[in-house]
């Protein structure tokens, strides 16, 4: 994996105060295999713009105690010592690894400081793109806001510096990914987990508001989790300092209208006032908190259209409903938050006193152990009458599946799916006979000619409090394929690997666990045991 600096003019500091190097498009999507050197050393530097020093005499450059995998240490080139906390940093002080995330004009990379071996997440911003898209103001706001903030639930900025082509933000590394990844993995959260994480988000946002900062882009992707599974609110690129005297009301209105018209990313958490060309306020962040709580408990955001425009229309018209099984106290809280008039939304202090948080201890949340997040299927009146929680060992958080594994959110363990060798098919008369017997099956339209159907049936594919009726076929490839039974069209597929696990949860329900997601399935014929036995047998034969 190589990093290329884009050709371009030098941007004077008076026009751009910040940090970073450019990455070519062909490199942005490149994957680093385990056999390649995981880190690389970058070259030319420009100047250090800011460095956070501790007024108490402690070295504030020290990030949380993240640990390197001793079995695969990152090779570090020789570099001069960087132990001096006041010394200006340059790209040469870091070795850079894999991509952790990407934005419209930035890339976040895993990085290690050469002299100290401390780990960071470095946000790299393209100067030319920032200037072209008139984002200079917002980049500087992000830097200035992060420099002012210091809270356990807010991502920490350690350094900013720049070279000829780029700006660099050296940020705290949140090793356990983001909240959206866990929603996708688990489907939905148990009430205890949802209450804990929304409480940490509320506490972090309360601090922001007390510091006169509106985030304006709260969503699960921007809620990172550290190695102890505590919240780190990130991405202040669209934040609004309330005491920004440099911006008059007319300019702010133009900025927010422009931001709406050029909106990219997740639309589901945008408040109605922003869509109606009105200024954002603290109530806009509170709206997003209500949407996140709904998403955690239901498995989907409250406003979701077929496209971005339809999503915006649902928000403006307040078109949403609560699925069967949504907890009553949470329903009352969400309904109170999601109101069109921002002046009628509850304050964060009022939310803390809501019955949903009865008995909850708000003191020193960052010091409390985070609840284990386990695969969980909430009860509904139409499906399972009681909650179903996985009893399988090793699937809860903190047991190694996600904990401390920076590669877990990046590496795809299913890149190469197995295939049945042609020679094996030709040399097996029993197999040939089975293929002939199944030749007239309509399901053969959605699988390859060489696959033998082991089992098929109708299931409810569950996710949180929502479900879809699907056909499911198990083949000897091996493959677990969902399909539309009416149209005989292949839909999604459960990724198969040696890490796949299957768990029986009664006569009708079974869970299929993969590294990235748990699939909650309900067999309409009540033959969940047959599905579990067939999948287990195929796993044992691998």
N, C-alpha and C positions, 0 to 999 in steps of 0.2 A: 504494500500500500504506500503510495507516494503522495506527498503534498506538493502542489505546484502553486507558486505565487503568480497571481494574475498580473499581466503588464498593465501599467496605468500611471497616471501622474501622482506626484507626492501631494498629499492633502495637508496644507499648513495647519498648525495647531489652533490658530485663531478661528478657523472655520469648523474644526472638529476636535473636541476635547478628549476623545476617548481612545479605544484600544483594538488590535487583532490582526490576523493574517487571512488571506483569501484561500479558498479551496476550490479547485476546479470541479465542474459538474461530474466529470467521469470519476473523480475520486470520492465525491460525496456519498455515493451509493455503494462504494466498494466495500466488500466484506473482508475481514481479516481472519484467515483461517488459523487454527491453533498451531499449525506448523510454521507460520510466518512470525517474524519478530513482532510482538504485540505493541511495541512502542517505537517511535521514531523521533529523531532530534531535529529541531527546526533551526533555521539560521537567522539572518540579519534582524537587528532590532532598531528601534527608534528611541523612545523615551518613556519613562515611567511617569504616569499622570497623578496617581494617588496611591497611598498606602495607609492602611488602618493601623494606627499605633494605639497601644493601651495607655490610658491615663493612670492606671494603677501600677504600671511597671511590668505587667505580665505581657508575654508575647502573644498578641491577638492573632498572629499568623498561624498559630497551631490549630488545625482543624480537629473535629471530633476524632476519637481513637479508632480509625478504620484500620483494618488489617489486610495485609497482602497475603495471598495464598502462597504458603512457603514451598509448596511442591512445584509451583510455576512462577518463580520470581520474575519481575520485569527487568530485562537487561538495561542497565543505565550506562550511558557513555560517561567518560571522565568529564567532570565540570568543576569549575571553581566553587568554593564554599558559598552557600546561600544562607548561612545561619544568622547573618546580620539582618535583624527585622526592619531596619531603616533603609537598607540598600535598595536602589531601584531594580525592579525585575525587567527581564527581557525574554523573548521567546527562547533564547539559548539556555535559560535557567530551568527549562522544563523539557521532559520527553512526553510526547503525545501519543495516545493510544486510540482506541476505537471510538466511533461516533456513538454518543449517548442520545442525541436528539437533534432535530433540525427545525428551523423556523424559516420564515420567508426571506430573511436576509442574515441569518446567523446559523452556526453549527456549534453544537456543544460536544466537546471532546473530553474523554478521560485523560488526565495528565498527572505526572508525578514530578515533583520538584527534585532536581538532580542532586543537590547537596544534602537535602534533609529526608528524601524519600517520602515526603508527605503527599497524600493523594488529594486531587482537586477535580472539579468539573470546570473546564475552561470554555466560556462562551466566546466564540470567534465571530466577529461581525465584519462584513465586506464594506469598506469605506465608499467605494464607487457606487455601490447599490444604495447605500444609505443616503448619499448626496443626491443621486438621481431620483430617488423616491421621496425626497424631502423628509427624511426621518431623523435628521441630525438632532432636532430638538428633543425627540422622544428618547433617543439613545442617551443624551445628556441627562434627561430627567431620570431615567433608570439608574444611572450611576449616582446621581445626587441623592435620590431616594434611598438606595441601598446603603450609601455612606452614612445616612442619618439613623438607620434602623439597627437595633440590637435586641433580639428576642429569641427565645428557644424555638419558636414556631415559624420564624422567618429565615429564609436562606441567607447565609452570611457572605458578604463580599470581602475578599482579602486584599486583592490588588487589582488595579487597572493599568494597562500600558498599551503601547502601540508600536507598529512598524510602518513601513512605507504604504502598505496596502490594506492593513487591517487593524481592528481594535480587539483587545482581549479583556474579558472579565474573568478573573480567577475566583471561582465560587466554591463554597462548601460542597463536598461530594455527598449526595444522598444515595446510599448504596442499595436501598430496597425498592427502587423504581418509583412509580407514581400510583395514586389512588385508582386511576382508571384501569391500570393493569390488574389490580386486585378485583375490581368490579367485573372485569371481563373473565378473570379466572374463576371467581366464585359464583357469579351470576347475581347475587345480592348478599347483603350482610345481615347477620342476626341483629336484633335490636340493641344488644349490649355493645357490639362493635360499631354500629351506626351512631349510637349515642356518644361513644368515646371519641370517634374521629370528627364528628360534627362539633363536639365541644372544643376540641383542640383548634379546629378551624375558626370557630367563634372567638376563642381567646386570642388567636393571632390577629384576626381582623379587628377586634376591639383595640388591640395595641396600635394597629395601623391608623385607625380612626382617631385615637387619642394623639397620634403624631401628625394629625391632619393630612393623611394620605388615603386616597380612595384607590383600591386596586384596579377595578373596572374590568378584570378578566378572570374572575374566579371560576374555576372548573376543575374537574378531577385530574386533568392532565397537568395542571399547575399546582397540584398538591403532592409534593414529593414526600418520601418516607425515608428516614435515616436508618442506620443499622439496628436501632432499637425499636423500629416501627413507630416512631413519632413523626408528626407532621412538620413539613418545611414548606411554607408558601413561597412560590417562586414566580418568575416572569413578571417584572415590573415595567415592561416596555410600553404599556399603555396606562400606567399609573398616573394619577392626577394629584399633585400637591395642592391642597386647598388654599395655602397661603402663597401661591405663585403670583407675585405682584407683577411679573413681567408679561403676563397674559391678560388682556382685557376680555370682557364678556363676549364681544363680537368675535374676537379671534378664537376663543374657546368654542363658541358655537360652530364656527367654520371647521375647526379641527374635528369636532365630534361628528359633524355631518360627513366630513371626508372619511373619517374612520368607519362610519357605518357603510358608506357606499363602496369602500374598498375592503369590506370585511372578509377575512379569510380565517379558516379554522372552525371551531365549534360554535354553532349558532344557538344551541339549546339553552344557554345560560344567560343570554343577553336580556337585559331588562326592557320593559316596554317603553320607558321614557327615552332610552337611547334610540329606539326605532322610530320614535315620534319627534326626532330632532330637538329633544330637550336635554338639558345638561344633566350629567351624571351627578349623583350625590351618594352619601353614605348608604342610603336606602337601596341603591343599585347593587351594592355588595350584599346587602341583606337578602334581596331577591335571589341572587345566585346561591346563597346558603340554603334557601328553601328548595331550590332545584336540586342541589347536591344531596340533601337529605332524602328527598323523594327518590332520586336515582339509587342511593345506597340501599334503600329498603325495597323498592319495586323491581330494580334490575334494569330500568330504562329511565331516561329523563322524562319529565312531565310533558314537554313540548317537543314533538318529533314528527315532522312532515316528510313527505316523499323527497323534498328538496329544500334548499335553504329558504327560498321565498315562502313556501308553504309553512315552514317552521316559524318564520317571522309573523305570518298571518295568525297562526295559532296563539302566539305570544300576545300580539296586539288585541286579539279577541278573547283572551283568557280561556282558550279551549283546551281543557285537560280534564281528566277524571281519575279517580282512585280505583285501582284494580281490587278485586275481591281478595281479602286477606291483609290489606294494608292496616297496620296497627292504629287503633282509634286515637290515642294521644298524639301520635305523629301526624295523623290526618288533620287533627285540629290545629296543630302548629303550622303545618305546611299551608293549610287553607288561610290562616291568618297572615302568613308572609306573602303569599302570591296574590296580591291585590294590585290593581292597575295604578292606583293613586299612591305614589311613593310616600306621601305624607301620612297615610293610614297604615303603613307597615309598622310592626313593632320594632322597638329599639333592641339592640343586642342585650342590654340589661334586662329588658322585659322577656326576651326569649330565654334567658338563663333561668327565669323564675317560672317558666311554663311547666305544667304537669309532666310533660315528656321527660323532664330532667329531675323529677321528684326523687330525693334521696341521693342525687349525684353529687360527688365531692369535687368542686371546681378548684380546690387549692393544689398548687404544685403539680399540675397535670404532667408536666414534662419529666417529673421524677417518678411517676407511677408506671408500673409495667403495662404495656399495651396488651389488650386482649388478643388471644389467639384467634386468627381468622380461619375458619374451617369451611370446607364445602358444605353448603347448607341449602335446603329446599324448604321455603316457608309453606305453612299450611294454607289451603284454600278450600272452600266448601265444595268445589267441583272435582277436586283431585284427591290430595292427601288431607285427611282431617287433622293431622298433627304435624308439627315440624319434623323434618328428616335431616339429621346431621350426620356427616361421615364419621365412622368409628375407626377408619383405617389409620394406622400409624404413619407418621412422616408427612402428612398432608397439611397440617396446621402450620401457621407462620411461626418462625423461630425454631423450626426443626431441621432446617438445612435446605429446603427446596428453593426458597427465595433468599433466605437470610444471608446477607453478606456476599451474595453472588452477583457481581456486577455484570456478568455475561448473561444472566438468566433472561433479561429483557431484550437481549440482542441476538444471541445465537439461536438459530433455528435447528432443533434436533431432528427435523423431518425433511431435510433438504433432499435426501436420496431415498425414494421409496423402493421397496423390493419388487422384483418382477419374477414371474415364473419362467425359467429358461425354456426355450423352444425344444431343446433336446429332451428335457424331462417330460414335456407334454407328449412328444412323439413316441417316447419309449415306454409309456405307461398305458397299457390297454384299458385298465379300469377307468383311468382318467378320461381317456377318449370316449368311452362309453357314457360316462356321466355328462360329458359335454354334449354328446348327441341327444341324450334324454332331455337336457335342459334347453336345447336349441330353440324350441317353440315358446319358451317362457318370455312374456313381454318385458320382463326385467332385464333381459339380455341387451336391450337397447341402451341401457345406461352403464353397462360394464364392458370390459374388454372381452374379446372372443375366447381368450385363454383362461378366464376365471370360472371357477366352479362355485355355484351358489350353495352356501352351507345352510343359511337360514334367512328368512325374510318375514316381515310383518309390519303392522301399523303401530306407531308409537306417538305419544305426545312428547314433543321436544320442549322441555321446560327451561325457562330462564327467569329467575326471580319469581314474580307473581304473574308472568305471562307464559303463554304456551302456543305452540303450533302443531297441528296434526301432520305427520309425515310418514312416508314409507321408509323402512330401514332394511338394508340388505347387508349380510355378512358374507364375504367371499374368502376363498383360500389365498388371495393375493399376498398378504391379507388386506382386506378393505372393509370399513364400516361406512356405507354410503347412504345419506339421506336422499329421498326423491319425492317429487310431487306425484302422488298416486293417480290423480285424475289425468294429468298431462304426460305422465311418464317422462319427466324431465329431471335430470340429476340436479340436486341442490348441494348443500355443503357436505363435507366429508370429515369424519373424525380422524385426525392424524394418527397413524399407527406407528408405534415403535416399541422396543423392548421395555420402555418406561411406562407404557400404558398399564393401567390397573382397572379392574372392574369390581364393583361392590354391590351386593344384593341388599335391598332395603324394603323387603316385603314381597308379596305375591305379584304386585303390579309395578313396583319401582326398582330401578337399578341405576347406579352412577358409573360413568366411565371417566376415569381420571387420566388426564394427559398433563405434561409439564406446564402447559400454558392455560389450560382450561379444564373444568369439570363439566361434563355433559350429564344433565339430569333427565332421565328417560322414564316414561310410564308406558308399559306394554298393555295395549287395550284388551288383549286376550287373557291377561293375567298370567302370562308365561315368562315372567322376569327371570325365574330360575333357569329356564332353558337358554335364554340369552346369555346369562352369566356363565353357565356351563360351556356353551359353545365358544364364547370368547376366551374363556380360561384355557380350554383345550388347545385352541389355536395358538395362544401365547406360549404354552408349554412346549409346543412342537417347534418353536422358532429356534 
